[in-house]
């Protein structure tokens, strides 16, 4: 069993931004991750729906600046957890309350577990989640986040799903410790799209979140 040394909730609260890389090309996903880290986005996840995602995680970690965190997303099964742990993922993200939560906790890998309802959020924490990824946040927006969070003030919530730049103040005011951003930030870069445009979006999100970016 691995001893958990990363306080994922604290890291998310400090930077307030997690990039979600989900693409159709391994090399483009790697280039995207490196570009995001270079622009000051210090927490990135690579979704396992990306081709050769574990190879991408390894490559991004090898190039990551000190203090950055590189994790795996869309981690569903115990086998997935074993694979991403072997690839060097530093944290795990799930889209729902699935078996990988307990397995990640058992291995000492911090996990941001996907949940939408109060029951799911509570269950995920009981299974060992370090934070709750409220997903898809766009279903109810900041008002829904506040409503779900009110009975659970001690659960760290991360708003994920369609979070645009203009949405950030509302989510932070509603109590989100961070936001996780895929499409609005990454765009098509992880499928071979424009990296210069990605870098510009990354700078905008870093400036807007105002977190303590790692050097």
For each residue, the residues with C-beta under 8 A, 3 or more apart:
1: 106 107 108
2: 85 107 108 109
3: 108
4: 108 109 110
5: 108
6: 11 69 90 91 110
7: 10 11 110 130
8: 11 12 69 91 110 111 112 130 131
9: 12 13 110 130 131 156 177
10: 7 13 14
11: 6 7 8 14 15 43 69
12: 8 9 15 16 18 43 112 131 156 158 177 178
13: 9 10 16 156 177 178
14: 10 11 211 212
15: 11 12 18 41 42 43 178 209 211 212 213 214
16: 12 13 172 177 178 179 209 210 211
17: 41 43 178 179 181 205 206 209 211
18: 12 15 43 44 45 93 112 158 160 178 179 180 181
19: 33 36 41 43 44 45 180 181 182 185 186 202
20: 44 45 47 73 93 160 180 181 182 185 186
21: 29 32 33 36 44 45 46 47 50 56 73 182 186 190
22: 46 47 49 50 73 74 182 186 190
23: 28 29 32 50 186 188 189 190 191 192
24: 28 50 51 190 191 192
25: 28 29 51 190 191 192
26: 29 30 50 51 52 53 55 56
27: 30 31
28: 23 24 25 31 32 189 190 191 192 193
29: 21 23 25 26 32 33 46 50 51 53 56 190
30: 26 27 33 34 56 59 60
31: 27 28 34 35 189 195
32: 21 23 28 29 35 36 186 189 190 195 198
33: 19 21 29 30 36 37 44 46 56 59 60 63 70
34: 30 31 37 38 60 63
35: 31 32 38 39 189 195 198 199 202
36: 19 21 32 33 39 41 44 185 186 198 202
37: 33 34 40 41 42 44 60 63 64 65 68
38: 34 35 199
39: 35 36 199 202 203 206
40: 37 202 203 206 213
41: 15 17 19 36 37 44 185 202 205 206 213
42: 15 37 65 67 68 69 213 214
43: 11 12 15 17 18 19 68 69 71
44: 18 19 20 21 33 36 37 41 60 68 69 70 71
45: 18 19 20 21 70 71 72 73 91 93 180
46: 21 22 29 33 50 53 56 57 60 70 71 72 73
47: 20 21 22 50 53 72 73 74
48: 53 54 72 73 74 75 76 80 84
49: 22 53 74
50: 21 22 23 24 26 29 46 47 53 56 190
51: 24 25 26 29
52: 26 55 56
53: 26 29 46 47 48 49 50 56 57 72
54: 48 57 58 72 83 84 86 87
55: 26 52 58 59 87
56: 21 26 29 30 33 46 50 52 53 59 60
57: 46 53 54 60 61 70 71 72 84 87 88 89
58: 54 55 61 62 87 88
59: 30 33 55 56 62 63
60: 30 33 34 37 44 46 56 57 63 64 70
61: 57 58 64 70 88 89 90
62: 58 59
63: 33 34 37 59 60
64: 37 60 61 68 70
65: 37 42 68 214 215
66: 214 215
67: 42 214 215
68: 37 42 43 44 64 65 214
69: 6 8 11 42 43 44 90 91
70: 33 44 45 46 57 60 61 64 88 89 90
71: 43 44 45 46 57 84 89 90 91 92 93
72: 45 46 47 48 53 54 57 75 80 84 87 89 91 92 93
73: 20 21 22 45 46 47 48 92 93 94 95
74: 22 47 48 49 93 94 95
75: 48 72 80 81 84 92 93 94 98 100 104 111
76: 48 80 94 95 98 99 100
77: 80 81 98 99 100
78: 81 82 99 100 103
79: 82 83
80: 48 72 75 76 77 83 84 100
81: 75 77 78 84 85 92 100 103 104 107 109
82: 78 79 85 86
83: 54 79 80 86 87
84: 48 54 57 71 72 75 80 81 87 89 92 109
85: 2 81 82 88 89 107 109
86: 54 82 83
87: 54 55 57 58 72 83 84
88: 57 58 61 70 85
89: 57 61 70 71 72 84 85 92 109
90: 6 61 69 70 71 109 110
91: 6 8 45 69 71 72 109 110 111 112 130
92: 71 72 73 75 81 84 89 100 104 109 110 111 112
93: 18 20 45 71 72 73 74 75 111 112 113 114 133 180
94: 73 74 75 76 97 98 100 101 111 112 113 114 133
95: 73 74 76 98 114 133 135
96: 113 114 115 120
97: 94 101 113 114 115 120 123 124 127
98: 75 76 77 94 95 101
99: 76 77 78 102 103
100: 75 76 77 78 80 81 92 94 103 104 111
101: 94 97 98 104 105 111 113 124 127 128 129
102: 99 105 106 127 128
103: 78 81 99 100 106 107
104: 75 81 92 100 101 107 109 110 111 128
105: 101 102 108 109 111 127 128 129
106: 1 102 103 128
107: 1 2 81 85 103 104
108: 1 2 3 4 5 105
109: 2 4 81 84 85 89 90 91 92 104 105
110: 4 6 7 8 9 90 91 92 104 130 131
111: 8 75 91 92 93 94 100 101 104 105 128 129 130 131
112: 8 12 18 91 92 93 94 129 130 131 132 133 158 180
113: 93 94 96 97 101 124 125 127 129 131 132 133
114: 93 94 95 96 97 124 132 133 135 160
115: 96 97 120 121 123 124 132 133 134 135
116: 120 134 135 136 139
117: 120 121 148
118: 121 122 148 151 152
119: 122 123
120: 96 97 115 116 117 123 124
121: 115 117 118 124 125 132 134 148 152 155 157
122: 118 119 125 126 152 155
123: 97 115 119 120 126 127
124: 97 101 113 114 115 120 121 127 129 132
125: 113 121 122 128 129 132 155
126: 122 123
127: 97 101 102 105 113 123 124
128: 101 102 104 105 106 111 125
129: 101 105 111 112 113 124 125 132
130: 7 8 9 91 110 111 112 156
131: 8 9 12 110 111 112 113 155 156 157 158 177
132: 112 113 114 115 121 124 125 129 155 156 157 158
133: 93 94 95 112 113 114 115 158 160 180
134: 115 116 121 137 144 145 148 157 158 159 160 161 176
135: 95 114 115 116 160 161
136: 116 139 160 161 162
137: 134 140 141 144 145 159 160 161 162 163 171
138: 141 161 162 163
139: 116 136 144 161
140: 137 143 144 145 147
141: 137 138 144 145 167 170
142: 145 146 159 167 170 171 173 174 176
143: 140 146 147 174
144: 134 137 139 140 141 147 148
145: 134 137 140 141 142 148 149 157 159 171 174 175 176
146: 142 143 149 150 174 175
147: 140 143 144 150
148: 117 118 121 134 144 145 151 152 157
149: 145 146 152 153 155 157 174 175
150: 146 147 153
151: 118 148
152: 118 121 122 148 149 155
153: 149 150 175
154:
155: 121 122 125 131 132 149 152
156: 9 12 13 130 131 132 177
157: 121 131 132 134 145 148 149 175 176 177
158: 12 18 112 131 132 133 134 176 177 178 179 180
159: 134 137 142 145 163 167 171 174 176 178 179 180
160: 18 20 114 133 134 135 136 137 163 179 180 181 182
161: 134 135 136 137 138 139 180
162: 136 137 138 167 183 184
163: 137 138 159 160 167 168 171 179 180 181 184
164: 167 168 184
165: 168 184 204 205 208
166: 169
167: 141 142 159 162 163 164 170 171 179
168: 163 164 165 171 172 179 208 209
169: 166 172 173
170: 141 142 167 173 174
171: 137 142 145 159 163 167 168 174 176 179
172: 16 168 169 175 176
173: 142 169 170
174: 142 143 145 146 149 159 170 171
175: 145 146 149 153 157 172
176: 134 142 145 157 158 159 171 172 179
177: 9 12 13 16 131 156 157 158
178: 12 13 15 16 17 18 158 159 209 211
179: 16 17 18 158 159 160 163 167 168 171 176 209
180: 18 19 20 45 93 112 133 158 159 160 161 163
181: 17 18 19 20 160 163 184 185 186 205
182: 19 20 21 22 160 185 186
183: 162 186 187
184: 162 163 164 165 181 187 201
185: 19 20 36 41 181 182 198 201 202 205
186: 19 20 21 22 23 32 36 181 182 183 189 190 198 201
187: 183 184 193 194 197 198 201
188: 23 191 192 193 194
189: 23 28 31 32 35 186 192 193 194 195 197 198
190: 21 22 23 24 25 28 29 32 50 186 193
191: 23 24 25 28 188
192: 23 24 25 28 188 189
193: 28 187 188 189 190 197 198
194: 187 188 189 197 198
195: 31 32 35 189 198 199
196: 199 200
197: 187 189 193 194 200 201
198: 32 35 36 185 186 187 189 193 194 195 201 202
199: 35 38 39 195 196 202 203
200: 196 197 203 204
201: 184 185 186 187 197 198 204 205
202: 19 35 36 39 40 41 185 198 199 205 206
203: 39 40 199 200 206 207
204: 165 200 201 207 208
205: 17 41 165 181 185 201 202 208 209
206: 17 39 40 41 202 203 209 211 213
207: 203 204 210
208: 165 168 204 205
209: 15 16 17 168 178 179 205 206
210: 16 207
211: 14 15 16 17 178 206
212: 14 15
213: 15 40 41 42 206
214: 15 42 65 66 67 68
215: 65 66 67
